[in-house]
Amino acid sequence: NIPVLEVDELWSFVFRSKDKVWVWIAMNRETREIVAYA
């Protein structure tokens, strides 16, 4: 059984509206476990 990962990104403002921060998340689709983030 080969695990299938879902990767998603989101962004948010930190302190000021010009300081955008990106967050990347990789999750195992079957178990919903977060396997990586950056």
mmCIF file of the N, C-alpha and C atoms, coordinates in Angstrom:
data_MODEL
# 
_entry.id   MODEL 
# 
loop_
_atom_site.group_PDB 
_atom_site.id 
_atom_site.type_symbol 
_atom_site.label_atom_id 
_atom_site.label_alt_id 
_atom_site.label_comp_id 
_atom_site.label_asym_id 
_atom_site.label_entity_id 
_atom_site.label_seq_id 
_atom_site.pdbx_PDB_ins_code 
_atom_site.Cartn_x 
_atom_site.Cartn_y 
_atom_site.Cartn_z 
_atom_site.occupancy 
_atom_site.B_iso_or_equiv 
_atom_site.pdbx_formal_charge 
_atom_site.auth_seq_id 
_atom_site.auth_comp_id 
_atom_site.auth_asym_id 
_atom_site.auth_atom_id 
_atom_site.pdbx_PDB_model_num 
ATOM 1   N N  . ASN A 1 1  ? 0.839  -1.176 0.000  1.00 0.00 ? 1  ASN A N  1 
ATOM 2   C CA . ASN A 1 1  ? 0.000  0.000  0.000  1.00 0.00 ? 1  ASN A CA 1 
ATOM 3   C C  . ASN A 1 1  ? 0.890  1.247  0.000  1.00 0.00 ? 1  ASN A C  1 
ATOM 4   N N  . ILE A 1 2  ? 0.787  2.038  -1.025 1.00 0.00 ? 2  ILE A N  1 
ATOM 5   C CA . ILE A 1 2  ? 1.595  3.253  -1.155 1.00 0.00 ? 2  ILE A CA 1 
ATOM 6   C C  . ILE A 1 2  ? 0.820  4.429  -0.562 1.00 0.00 ? 2  ILE A C  1 
ATOM 7   N N  . PRO A 1 3  ? 1.413  5.139  0.409  1.00 0.00 ? 3  PRO A N  1 
ATOM 8   C CA . PRO A 1 3  ? 0.698  6.284  0.993  1.00 0.00 ? 3  PRO A CA 1 
ATOM 9   C C  . PRO A 1 3  ? 0.534  7.415  -0.024 1.00 0.00 ? 3  PRO A C  1 
ATOM 10  N N  . VAL A 1 4  ? -0.594 8.069  0.036  1.00 0.00 ? 4  VAL A N  1 
ATOM 11  C CA . VAL A 1 4  ? -0.874 9.214  -0.822 1.00 0.00 ? 4  VAL A CA 1 
ATOM 12  C C  . VAL A 1 4  ? -0.826 10.462 0.047  1.00 0.00 ? 4  VAL A C  1 
ATOM 13  N N  . LEU A 1 5  ? -0.046 11.448 -0.383 1.00 0.00 ? 5  LEU A N  1 
ATOM 14  C CA . LEU A 1 5  ? 0.083  12.685 0.374  1.00 0.00 ? 5  LEU A CA 1 
ATOM 15  C C  . LEU A 1 5  ? -0.697 13.801 -0.302 1.00 0.00 ? 5  LEU A C  1 
ATOM 16  N N  . GLU A 1 6  ? -1.272 14.656 0.512  1.00 0.00 ? 6  GLU A N  1 
ATOM 17  C CA . GLU A 1 6  ? -1.888 15.888 0.037  1.00 0.00 ? 6  GLU A CA 1 
ATOM 18  C C  . GLU A 1 6  ? -0.987 17.031 0.482  1.00 0.00 ? 6  GLU A C  1 
ATOM 19  N N  . VAL A 1 7  ? -0.748 17.976 -0.407 1.00 0.00 ? 7  VAL A N  1 
ATOM 20  C CA . VAL A 1 7  ? 0.081  19.135 -0.084 1.00 0.00 ? 7  VAL A CA 1 
ATOM 21  C C  . VAL A 1 7  ? -0.776 20.381 -0.277 1.00 0.00 ? 7  VAL A C  1 
ATOM 22  N N  . ASP A 1 8  ? -0.704 21.267 0.695  1.00 0.00 ? 8  ASP A N  1 
ATOM 23  C CA . ASP A 1 8  ? -1.493 22.490 0.620  1.00 0.00 ? 8  ASP A CA 1 
ATOM 24  C C  . ASP A 1 8  ? -0.657 23.654 1.116  1.00 0.00 ? 8  ASP A C  1 
ATOM 25  N N  . GLU A 1 9  ? -1.005 24.842 0.690  1.00 0.00 ? 9  GLU A N  1 
ATOM 26  C CA . GLU A 1 9  ? -0.306 26.039 1.145  1.00 0.00 ? 9  GLU A CA 1 
ATOM 27  C C  . GLU A 1 9  ? -1.334 27.050 1.627  1.00 0.00 ? 9  GLU A C  1 
ATOM 28  N N  . LEU A 1 10 ? -0.871 27.900 2.514  1.00 0.00 ? 10 LEU A N  1 
ATOM 29  C CA . LEU A 1 10 ? -1.707 28.998 2.974  1.00 0.00 ? 10 LEU A CA 1 
ATOM 30  C C  . LEU A 1 10 ? -0.797 30.155 3.315  1.00 0.00 ? 10 LEU A C  1 
ATOM 31  N N  . TRP A 1 11 ? -1.351 31.336 3.368  1.00 0.00 ? 11 TRP A N  1 
ATOM 32  C CA . TRP A 1 11 ? -0.546 32.497 3.750  1.00 0.00 ? 11 TRP A CA 1 
ATOM 33  C C  . TRP A 1 11 ? -1.309 33.335 4.745  1.00 0.00 ? 11 TRP A C  1 
ATOM 34  N N  . SER A 1 12 ? -0.527 34.095 5.503  1.00 0.00 ? 12 SER A N  1 
ATOM 35  C CA . SER A 1 12 ? -1.094 34.958 6.530  1.00 0.00 ? 12 SER A CA 1 
ATOM 36  C C  . SER A 1 12 ? -0.229 36.206 6.638  1.00 0.00 ? 12 SER A C  1 
ATOM 37  N N  . PHE A 1 13 ? -0.808 37.252 7.176  1.00 0.00 ? 13 PHE A N  1 
ATOM 38  C CA . PHE A 1 13 ? -0.038 38.466 7.429  1.00 0.00 ? 13 PHE A CA 1 
ATOM 39  C C  . PHE A 1 13 ? 0.517  38.417 8.848  1.00 0.00 ? 13 PHE A C  1 
ATOM 40  N N  . VAL A 1 14 ? 1.770  38.833 8.990  1.00 0.00 ? 14 VAL A N  1 
ATOM 41  C CA . VAL A 1 14 ? 2.420  38.847 10.297 1.00 0.00 ? 14 VAL A CA 1 
ATOM 42  C C  . VAL A 1 14 ? 2.765  40.288 10.645 1.00 0.00 ? 14 VAL A C  1 
ATOM 43  N N  . PHE A 1 15 ? 2.192  40.776 11.714 1.00 0.00 ? 15 PHE A N  1 
ATOM 44  C CA . PHE A 1 15 ? 2.432  42.113 12.258 1.00 0.00 ? 15 PHE A CA 1 
ATOM 45  C C  . PHE A 1 15 ? 1.920  43.246 11.363 1.00 0.00 ? 15 PHE A C  1 
ATOM 46  N N  . ARG A 1 16 ? 2.341  43.281 10.118 1.00 0.00 ? 16 ARG A N  1 
ATOM 47  C CA . ARG A 1 16 ? 1.882  44.323 9.189  1.00 0.00 ? 16 ARG A CA 1 
ATOM 48  C C  . ARG A 1 16 ? 1.359  43.654 7.928  1.00 0.00 ? 16 ARG A C  1 
ATOM 49  N N  . SER A 1 17 ? 0.449  44.317 7.268  1.00 0.00 ? 17 SER A N  1 
ATOM 50  C CA . SER A 1 17 ? -0.176 43.715 6.089  1.00 0.00 ? 17 SER A CA 1 
ATOM 51  C C  . SER A 1 17 ? 0.792  43.510 4.920  1.00 0.00 ? 17 SER A C  1 
ATOM 52  N N  . LYS A 1 18 ? 1.957  44.133 4.945  1.00 0.00 ? 18 LYS A N  1 
ATOM 53  C CA . LYS A 1 18 ? 2.909  43.915 3.849  1.00 0.00 ? 18 LYS A CA 1 
ATOM 54  C C  . LYS A 1 18 ? 3.818  42.711 4.091  1.00 0.00 ? 18 LYS A C  1 
ATOM 55  N N  . ASP A 1 19 ? 3.808  42.143 5.295  1.00 0.00 ? 19 ASP A N  1 
ATOM 56  C CA . ASP A 1 19 ? 4.671  41.003 5.626  1.00 0.00 ? 19 ASP A CA 1 
ATOM 57  C C  . ASP A 1 19 ? 3.896  39.696 5.492  1.00 0.00 ? 19 ASP A C  1 
ATOM 58  N N  . LYS A 1 20 ? 3.777  39.199 4.264  1.00 0.00 ? 20 LYS A N  1 
ATOM 59  C CA . LYS A 1 20 ? 3.050  37.969 4.001  1.00 0.00 ? 20 LYS A CA 1 
ATOM 60  C C  . LYS A 1 20 ? 3.944  36.762 4.297  1.00 0.00 ? 20 LYS A C  1 
ATOM 61  N N  . VAL A 1 21 ? 3.403  35.750 4.977  1.00 0.00 ? 21 VAL A N  1 
ATOM 62  C CA . VAL A 1 21 ? 4.141  34.538 5.328  1.00 0.00 ? 21 VAL A CA 1 
ATOM 63  C C  . VAL A 1 21 ? 3.415  33.337 4.732  1.00 0.00 ? 21 VAL A C  1 
ATOM 64  N N  . TRP A 1 22 ? 4.162  32.465 4.044  1.00 0.00 ? 22 TRP A N  1 
ATOM 65  C CA . TRP A 1 22 ? 3.587  31.257 3.450  1.00 0.00 ? 22 TRP A CA 1 
ATOM 66  C C  . TRP A 1 22 ? 3.867  30.054 4.334  1.00 0.00 ? 22 TRP A C  1 
ATOM 67  N N  . VAL A 1 23 ? 2.898  29.150 4.432  1.00 0.00 ? 23 VAL A N  1 
ATOM 68  C CA . VAL A 1 23 ? 3.044  27.899 5.179  1.00 0.00 ? 23 VAL A CA 1 
ATOM 69  C C  . VAL A 1 23 ? 2.658  26.759 4.238  1.00 0.00 ? 23 VAL A C  1 
ATOM 70  N N  . TRP A 1 24 ? 3.501  25.714 4.171  1.00 0.00 ? 24 TRP A N  1 
ATOM 71  C CA . TRP A 1 24 ? 3.231  24.531 3.350  1.00 0.00 ? 24 TRP A CA 1 
ATOM 72  C C  . TRP A 1 24 ? 3.023  23.341 4.274  1.00 0.00 ? 24 TRP A C  1 
ATOM 73  N N  . ILE A 1 25 ? 2.020  22.523 3.978  1.00 0.00 ? 25 ILE A N  1 
ATOM 74  C CA . ILE A 1 25 ? 1.687  21.362 4.807  1.00 0.00 ? 25 ILE A CA 1 
ATOM 75  C C  . ILE A 1 25 ? 1.540  20.137 3.909  1.00 0.00 ? 25 ILE A C  1 
ATOM 76  N N  . ALA A 1 26 ? 2.170  19.009 4.308  1.00 0.00 ? 26 ALA A N  1 
ATOM 77  C CA . ALA A 1 26 ? 1.989  17.721 3.623  1.00 0.00 ? 26 ALA A CA 1 
ATOM 78  C C  . ALA A 1 26 ? 1.319  16.771 4.607  1.00 0.00 ? 26 ALA A C  1 
ATOM 79  N N  . MET A 1 27 ? 0.236  16.124 4.157  1.00 0.00 ? 27 MET A N  1 
ATOM 80  C CA . MET A 1 27 ? -0.559 15.288 5.049  1.00 0.00 ? 27 MET A CA 1 
ATOM 81  C C  . MET A 1 27 ? -0.839 13.946 4.373  1.00 0.00 ? 27 MET A C  1 
ATOM 82  N N  . ASN A 1 28 ? -0.749 12.860 5.161  1.00 0.00 ? 28 ASN A N  1 
ATOM 83  C CA . ASN A 1 28 ? -1.122 11.531 4.692  1.00 0.00 ? 28 ASN A CA 1 
ATOM 84  C C  . ASN A 1 28 ? -2.632 11.503 4.517  1.00 0.00 ? 28 ASN A C  1 
ATOM 85  N N  . ARG A 1 29 ? -3.101 11.225 3.306  1.00 0.00 ? 29 ARG A N  1 
ATOM 86  C CA . ARG A 1 29 ? -4.533 11.285 3.014  1.00 0.00 ? 29 ARG A CA 1 
ATOM 87  C C  . ARG A 1 29 ? -5.337 10.267 3.828  1.00 0.00 ? 29 ARG A C  1 
ATOM 88  N N  . GLU A 1 30 ? -4.792 9.076  4.034  1.00 0.00 ? 30 GLU A N  1 
ATOM 89  C CA . GLU A 1 30 ? -5.532 8.012  4.726  1.00 0.00 ? 30 GLU A CA 1 
ATOM 90  C C  . GLU A 1 30 ? -5.621 8.239  6.233  1.00 0.00 ? 30 GLU A C  1 
ATOM 91  N N  . THR A 1 31 ? -4.495 8.603  6.864  1.00 0.00 ? 31 THR A N  1 
ATOM 92  C CA . THR A 1 31 ? -4.456 8.730  8.328  1.00 0.00 ? 31 THR A CA 1 
ATOM 93  C C  . THR A 1 31 ? -4.649 10.165 8.812  1.00 0.00 ? 31 THR A C  1 
ATOM 94  N N  . ARG A 1 32 ? -4.584 11.141 7.893  1.00 0.00 ? 32 ARG A N  1 
ATOM 95  C CA . ARG A 1 32 ? -4.688 12.574 8.211  1.00 0.00 ? 32 ARG A CA 1 
ATOM 96  C C  . ARG A 1 32 ? -3.500 13.063 9.057  1.00 0.00 ? 32 ARG A C  1 
ATOM 97  N N  . GLU A 1 33 ? -2.427 12.290 9.090  1.00 0.00 ? 33 GLU A N  1 
ATOM 98  C CA . GLU A 1 33 ? -1.221 12.661 9.839  1.00 0.00 ? 33 GLU A CA 1 
ATOM 99  C C  . GLU A 1 33 ? -0.438 13.717 9.059  1.00 0.00 ? 33 GLU A C  1 
ATOM 100 N N  . ILE A 1 34 ? 0.001  14.768 9.755  1.00 0.00 ? 34 ILE A N  1 
ATOM 101 C CA . ILE A 1 34 ? 0.868  15.781 9.151  1.00 0.00 ? 34 ILE A CA 1 
ATOM 102 C C  . ILE A 1 34 ? 2.271  15.188 9.088  1.00 0.00 ? 34 ILE A C  1 
ATOM 103 N N  . VAL A 1 35 ? 2.814  15.051 7.883  1.00 0.00 ? 35 VAL A N  1 
ATOM 104 C CA . VAL A 1 35 ? 4.126  14.423 7.730  1.00 0.00 ? 35 VAL A CA 1 
ATOM 105 C C  . VAL A 1 35 ? 5.234  15.440 7.488  1.00 0.00 ? 35 VAL A C  1 
ATOM 106 N N  . ALA A 1 36 ? 4.871  16.667 7.091  1.00 0.00 ? 36 ALA A N  1 
ATOM 107 C CA . ALA A 1 36 ? 5.877  17.713 6.886  1.00 0.00 ? 36 ALA A CA 1 
ATOM 108 C C  . ALA A 1 36 ? 5.190  19.065 6.856  1.00 0.00 ? 36 ALA A C  1 
ATOM 109 N N  . TYR A 1 37 ? 5.938  20.089 7.263  1.00 0.00 ? 37 TYR A N  1 
ATOM 110 C CA . TYR A 1 37 ? 5.456  21.461 7.135  1.00 0.00 ? 37 TYR A CA 1 
ATOM 111 C C  . TYR A 1 37 ? 6.651  22.385 7.027  1.00 0.00 ? 37 TYR A C  1 
ATOM 112 N N  . ALA A 1 38 ? 6.439  23.502 6.391  1.00 0.00 ? 38 ALA A N  1 
ATOM 113 C CA . ALA A 1 38 ? 7.521  24.475 6.237  1.00 0.00 ? 38 ALA A CA 1 
ATOM 114 C C  . ALA A 1 38 ? 6.933  25.861 6.138  1.00 0.00 ? 38 ALA A C  1 
# 
